[in-house]
Amino acid sequence: MIEKALTGSKRYWYWVSLLLVCVATGAVMYMRQLSYGLGVTGMSREVSWGLYIGQFTFFVGVAASAVMVVIPYYLHNAKQFARVAIIGELLAVSSIIMCMLFILVDLGQPERVLNVLLFPAPHSVMFWDMVSLSGYLLLNAVIAYNTLNAEQRGLPSPSWLKPVVYLSIPWAISIHTVTAFLYSGLAARPLWMTAVMAPRFLASAFAAGPALLILLIVILQKSAGYDPGEEVIGKLATIVTYAASVSTFLVLVEIFTGLYSGMPHDREALTYQYGTLHGLWGMTAWMWFSSLLMIGALFVLYIPSLRKSRVALITACGAVFVSLWMEKGLALIVGGFQPSPVGVLTAYRPTCTEWAIALGIWSLGALMLTMFLKVTVTIRAAVQ
């Protein structure tokens, strides 16, 4: 089956070659990090999680968002989602592998991951995060492979696959819920210690993931003639609208609670993100730009006539995805460390090494997804 990804146009191979160059660059920089240690990153004793963990957190949400196309198709028999459900599952597989790689590079010495396997600790949230991610990867890989294999043979999907699909639905919710618990259980980090962290994670995931799916569908329409239909795009746009609205509401609730309560550490953490804290600008420009992107996207999505415009919808989906990536993929993580429990502010900026390694992992994920989608499009074109 994978041999179908080894044929394509010049444009396809230019894209693959570019991704391979980025992957190689990231690998070289990772070798440098292995040689010199995490000192080549912008992280420190005070800010021990940075860009890597931010990307892990964000892409767990992208992986979990596959459930937003699986539920309508499998539970509600919405046939129009048939051609997009497999894209969601393949996106989940690629995203989970990226998440695992971001954890690996964040550990410093990769053999440390064996500690979780050789000395499992069921009382640890990190142990359950590993279990949920591994299980979700396995479920989606099994579903996607057997679905495509059956289509290639001109047969219906095996009957035993449906219970696996049903199991993947609550599992998708669990992976991002457990990830949220990694943060919300830390009493020393007021920005994270909130009961709405899990709902906030899920809402942002269900906005960013479908937004990315819409962009992928548009790319497939233009490059491969793979068209799930305008109705699917419209329903996904509606999902993005509602989920982005809920995500924004939860952020505003957090801001109100932190500022109105007058609790010093809550107020200072939010001030670091949106204003000036003790003369340190922190992530002010980053967060305000993220907020403006979301406001502009919601303006477009709320107006049906604008939402039906292809250019406007693509722009809005791109803005939603980038906005949530900026907020959840970096600002939320770094902001949680400011100030420290003893009131110390420590500036953090990702180094070129971190960005290069992150780019390498993004490119590897994009490469896997490209090849998965190439196989899918080729198989479905052959059976039509």
N, C-alpha and C positions, 0 to 999 in steps of 0.2 A: 504493500500500500504506500509506503513512504517514497517509493521510486517516482511517484507522480509529482512529488515536490522537486524532483531533479531535472525537470524540463520546464521551459518557459521562454518568454520573449526576452529581448535585450533589456528592456526596461525592468523586467523582473529580476534579471541577474545583476543589473546595476544596483538595484535596491539591496539585494542580498549581499553584494560585495561591500557596499557601504556599511551595512550592519556588521559584517565580519571584521572590517577594519576597526570599528568602534569596540567590538568585543575584544579584539587583540590588544587595543590600547588599554582597555580596562584591565586585562589580564597582566600586562606589563606593569601597570601601576600597582596592582595588587601584589605582585612579586616584590615591588619596592616596599610596600607596607609590611609584608611578611619579614623582610630583611631588617627594617628599621623599627618596626613596632607601630603601635597606634599613635605614637608621638608625631607622625607625619600628618595626622588629622588635626582638625581644630578642636577636638574633644579634650577634656581635662578631667581632673578628679571631681570638680564641681559640676561640670556638664558632661556626664558620662554617656548620654544618648544624644545622637545628632542626626545627621542626614540619613544614615543607614537605617536606623530604627524608624525614622519618619517615613521612609519609603516602604519599609516593611508594613507599617500600620496602614498606609494608604492602599497598598495593593492587596492586602487582606480584604479590604472593603470592595475593591474591584472584583476580586474572586467571588466574594459572597453575593455580589449583585447578579450573578448568573441566575439566581433563583427567581428574579423578576421576569424572566422569559420562560423558565421551566414551569412555574406555577400556572400561568394562563394556558399553556399547551397541554400539560399532563393532568392538571386538576380540573380545569374548566373546559377542556376540549376545544380551545380556541385554535382552530386549524391554521389560521393565518400566521401563527407563531411557529409553525413546523419548520420553516426554512431559516429561522433565526435562533431557535433553541440550541442547535448544535454549535452555533457561533458563540453563544454564551458559555457553553460547557468548555469549549476549546480555550476561550479567554480565561476561564477559571483555572484550567490546567497551567497555562503559561504564567498567570499571575502568582499562583501558589509556588511554583518553582522559583520565580523571582523573589518572593518573600523569604524562602529558605536560603537563597543565596545572600540576601541582605543580612540575615541573621549570621550566616557563616562569616562574612567579611567583618561584621561588627565584633565578633568574638576575639579578634586578634589572632590567636593560634587556633587553627581550625579543628585540631584534635580535641579541643575543649567540648565540642558538641557530644563527644562520646560520654561525657559525665552524665548527661541526661539519659542516655541509653543504658549505660552500665550501672548507674546508681539512680534508678527512677524514684521520684519523690511525689507520691500522689497528693500530698498536702500543698504542693507548689502549683501556682497558677501557670507557671511556665511549662511544667510537665503536661498539663492538660491542653495548653496551647499547641504544643508539639503533637499531641495525640489528635487534636481536632484538625490541624492543618494536614497532617499525613493522611488521615482518614478521608478528608475532603478531596485531596489530590487523587487518591486511589478510586474513590467513587466516580469522580468526573472522568478520569482516564478510562475506566471500565465502560461507562455509559457512552462516551464519545466513540471509542474504538468499536464496540459491538454495534452501535447504530450505523456507523459508516461501513463496517464490514457487511452487515445485512443489506444495506442499500447497494453495495457493490455487487452482491450476488443476486440482486433483484428479489430479496425476501423481506418479509416484515421483521421488525426487531423481535428478538426472542422474548417469550412471555415472562421469563424470570427477571428481565431487565426492569420491568415497571416497579417492582418493590424496591429495587436499588435506587431508582429515580425518586420515589417517595421518601426514602431514607435521606437522600441528599438535600431535601428541602429544609428540614429542621437542622440538619448538619451545617448548612450554609449560614443559618442564623447563629448557630453556636460558635462558629469560628470567629466572627467579629465580636460577639458578646464576650467570649473568653479574652480576646485581645483587649477589649475595653476594661475588663477586670484587672488586667496587668497594671493599669494606670489608676483606676478608681479606688483600689485598695491601699494606695500609698498615702498614709496620713500626713507625711511630711511634705507632700506636694499639693497645696490647696487648689491649684488650678485644675488638677485631675480628680481630686477626691470629691466626686459628685455622683449622685444616683442617676443622673441623666446621661452619663458618659456612654453607656451602651446604646440607648436609643439614639443619641446624637451620632454615634459611629454608624449605626444602621441607616439612619436617614441620609447621611452624607454618602454612604456606599450606594444606596439605591438611587441617588442622583448622579453620582460620577460614573457608575458602571453603565447604566442605560445611555447616558450621554456619549460615552465612548462607543457603545454599540451602534448608535446612530451614525457616528462618524465612520465607523468601520463599514457599515452597510453602504454609505455613500461612496466610499472608496471602492468597494466591491462592484457597485453598480457601474462606476466609471471604468474600472480597469478590467473587470472580468465578466461584465454583463449579468452578474448574479443579483437578482432583484426579488427580495422577499415581499415587495408590495408596499404601496403608499400607506395602506391601513396600518401596517405594523409600525412604520415610522411614526405615524400619528399617535398611536397608542403609547409607544415608547416616549414620545415627547410629552404626553400627558403624565406619565410616570415621573419623568424628570422634573416637571413643573411642581407636582405635589411633593415629591421627596425633597427638592431643593427648598421649597417653602417651609417644610417642617424642620429641615436642618438649620435654616436661617433663624426660625423662631426659637429653637433650642439654644442657639448661640446668643441671641438677644436675652433670653431668660438668664443664662449664665452671667452675662454682663451686668444685667440689672441686679441680680442677687449679690454679685461680688462687690459692686460699687455701693449699692444702697445699704447693705449690711454694715459697712464700715469696718469690716474685719481687715486688719492691716495687710496680712499676707495675701488675701484674696484680691484686695484692691491693688496691691503692688504688682502682682503677677499680670493682671489685666492692663495696668498702666504701662508695664514693660512692652506689652504687645501693641497697644494703641496710642501710647503717648510717650512722655519723657519721664524716666524714673531716676532720680538722683543725678540728673545731667546726662544719663545714658539713653540714647534714642532707641536702642534695642531694635525691635522689628516693626517700628511704626509705619514706615513707607511700604514695607512688604505687606502688612496686614490691611492697610487702607486700600492698597491697590487690589488685593484679594476681595475686599468688601465691595469696591466699586464694580469689579467684574461680575460679582454675584447680583448686585442691584441691577446692572444693565441687562444681564441674562434673564432675570425674573421679569423685567419690564417687557422684554420681547416675548417670553413664554406666556405671559398673562393675556396677551392680545391675540385672539385666534387668527386674525388676518396676517399678523406678523409671523406667528408660529407656523402657518402653512407655507410661508415663503421659504424656499430651500436655502437661499443664502443666509437669511436671518436665522433660520433654525440651526444651521451649521455653526454660525458665529456664536449663537447663544449656548449651544452644547459645548463648544470649545471653551467658552468663558466659564461655564459651570465646572468643567473638568479642571481647568487651570486654577480657578479660584479655590476649589476644594483641595487640590494638590498643594497649593501654597499654604493653606491654613492647616490642613491635617498632616501633610507630608513633611512639614518642618516647623512651622510657628507653634503649633500646639505642643510639640515635644520640647523644643528649646525653651518656650515660655514657662513650662512646668518647673524648670530648674531655677527660675528667677523670682525672687531672690532665694538663696539657699536657706535652710532652716535656721542658720545663725545670722541671716540678713546680709550675706555677701552677694554682690552682683558680679557675674563673670561673663564677659562678652564671648559669644561663639559665632564664628564664621566658618563654613565648610571650606577646606583647602582645595586646591586644584586636584590633589590626589583623590580626595573624597568624590569630587564631581566626576573625575575620569572613571573611577571604579563604578560609581552609580550609573554613568552613561554606558559602561560596558554591560552591566546587568540589564538595564533597560533595553539595550540593543539585542542582547541574547533573548530576552522575552519577546521582543518584536520579531526576531528571526524565527523563533519557534512558532509564534502565532501565524506568521506569514506562510510558513511551510504547512502548518495544519490547515489553514484556509485554502491553500493551493490544492491540497489533497481533497478537501471537501468539495470545492468548486468543480474539480476535474471529475470526481465520482458522480456528482449530481448532474453534470452536463452529459455524461455518458449514458445515464439511465433514463434521461428524459426522451 
